[in-house]
Every structure is written in C-alpha cells, then in structure tokens.
Amino acid sequence: MNAKEKAHLTNTVGDDQKADYGEEAVCNFTPRLTNIAQTIMSNLLSDAILKEIERLAHRVCIDTLGREMPVPTQTPWMTETQLAEYWQMRNKVGELTVHAIRKWTARPTDEHPLPCAQMGDMRRYHRDEVDAWAREEAVRQRQKRKESRHDNLSEDSNAGNLQVVR
C-alpha cells in the first residue's frame, strides 16, 4: 500500500475499524464504496438532467406555441377546447379552434349533431361518443360525396340526350 492510500485510509477509516477488519480488508472495501458513490452521483445527475430536459421542453412549447403543454385528460369528459386539442383542430395560423365543434353541436337533430352533455354552463363531450360520431360522420360524408358525384354524372348524361326543338 502506498503512502497516498494509507493517508486516505487514515482519513476515512478509524483505527478501531482497521484493527477489526485489517488494513487489506478496508482497502478492498474502499473501491466498492467509491463505485457505490459514483453510481449514486450518476443517478442523481441523470435525474437532474431529465428534469432540466423536461423544463426546457416545457419552455420551448410555451415559446413556440404560445401556450402551456397539453395535459393529458384523466376523465373521458372533455370541454370544447380539450376536444379541439384531442382532434388537433387548428386554423391556418396554427391556433386551436373550436368553431367547427360548435357548428357540429348546433346542428338540428335530423342532421346528426355532435353529441354532448351540459354540465353547468359548459358543454362536455364524452370521448367514446365523439369518437363514434366522428367515424359515423366520415361514413355519412363519404356517402354524401358519392351521391353528389352520381347526381352530377346523371345530369351530364341527360344533358347529352337533350334535343333542340324548333
């Protein structure tokens, strides 16, 4: 054992411990403690780095989008704004918009309005119901486009059969 190791041993381990374990046992134990300390420091540093990354990501989100990061909803009930965020409804500028949600909700009953419930002064939308409505609405819109194309083709073919009478 060199002088540096003995000085380190003297500073970290008392004479009674040296007598109990012997100098060699204490010297072999010291690297293990060093490894444990390095692992603990590495984990603490990793946690600190992760927290800093989360803080910076949050800051970037606020700076670029001009708003807080969205918080995942814990309940299946959503407000108009939460539904717009869930469906990623943004205008050309990238701002969240609820205009279409309000328009769909205000449809007459025979035109398949977006289902909602009134809770206090605020409308709430249930995730399962709006997801089902969106799937059904996509089918309705496809069918409507298909019928519109069919009607246009019929008009075009009828236009060719018209005769000019003098």
N, C-alpha and C positions, 0 to 999 in steps of 0.2 A: 504494500500500500504506500502510495507516495504521500508527500507532505500535504499537498492540497486536499487529498481525500481525507486524511486524518483531521485536518482543520475543519473540513466540512462535517465530518462525523462528530467531532467535539462540539461544534456549534449546534447540531441538530439532535444529538442523542446524549442523554445524561450518562455519567459514569456508572450509575447503578444498572442502566439498561445494557451497557457494554459488558458489564460483569455477568448479567443474566444470560445474554444471548451470545456473547463472544463477538469480537471485532469483525470476524468474517461474516457472521450471520447478519449483523447490522449493515455491513457494506453491501451484501446481496439484496437486502430488503430496500435499500435506498433507491435503486433504479426502478423497482416496482412502484414506489411512491411517486417517483418522477413521472413514470408513464401514466399513472392514475391522474396526477395533477395536470399533465398535458391533455389527457382525454377530456377532463372536466373543463379546462380552458377552451379546448376546441369546440365542445358542445355549447358553452356559453357564447363563444364567438359566433358560432353558426346561428344560434337563436337571435343574437344581436343583428347579424346580417339579414336574416329573414324579416325581422321587424322593420329594419331600415328599408328593405325592398318593398314591403307592404306599404310603408309610409310614403315612399316615393311614387309607387303606382297610384296610390290614392291622390297624391298631389298632381300627377300628370293627368289623371282623369278629370279633376276639377279644372285644371288649366286648359285642357283641350276641349272638353265638352261643356265647360261652364257650369257643371253640376256635380253633385256627390255621386260616388259609385252606387249603382243599384244594389239594394239589399235584398237577398232572396226572400220571397214571401213564405211565411211559415203556415199560413192558412190558405185554403182553396178559394177564399173570397177576396176579390180584388176591386180596387177603385178604378175609375176610368183611366187615370194616369198609369196605374200599375198594369192594367190590361194593355194599354198602348205600349208600355215598355216590354211586356211579355210578347206581344205580337210584333215588336220592333217597328212601330209606325212612326216614321219621321218624314218631315217635309223636305223640300229640296235643299234647304239650308242645314238640315241635319237635326232640327229641333223636334222634340217629341210633340205629336199632335193627337188630339182626341176627337177631332171634328168628325171623322168617319164613324167612330164608335157612337157618338151622339146621334148621327144621322141614321145609322142602322137600328139603334134603340128606339128611335121615334117613328119607325115605320108602322103603318097600320097592321092590325093583327093578320089580315089576309095576305100580307106581303112578307111574312116570316121575319118579325123583328128580332133583334139580338136579345136573348133572354137576360133579365136582370131582376134583382130584388131591391126594394127600397129599405134602407136601414138608416133611420133618422132622416137627415136632409140629403144624404148621399146615396147614390145608386151603387150597388155592389154586384159584381159579376162572378159567378162560380166557374172555376177553371174547367171542370168537366163539361158543364153545359155550353160554355162558349167554344170549347174545342169541338164538341159535337156539332154545334151550329155552324162553325166555320167549314167543317167537312161537308155538311149538307148544303151550305150556301155555295160552295165550289161546284157541287153537282148541279144545283139549280142554275148557276151562271153558265156552265158548260152547255146544259140543255137549252137555255135561252139563246146562246150564240148559235147552236146547231139549228134551232128552229128559225132563227133570223136568216141564216145562210140559205136554208131550204126555201124560205119565203122569197128571198132575193132571186134564187135560181128559177123559181116558178114564174115570177114576174118577167124575168128575162126571156124565158121560153115562150110565154104568152105574147110578149112584145113582137116576137118574130112571126107570129101567126096572124097578126092584125092585117087586114086588107083595107086599102083605101077605097072608099066608095064615092063615086062621083055622080 
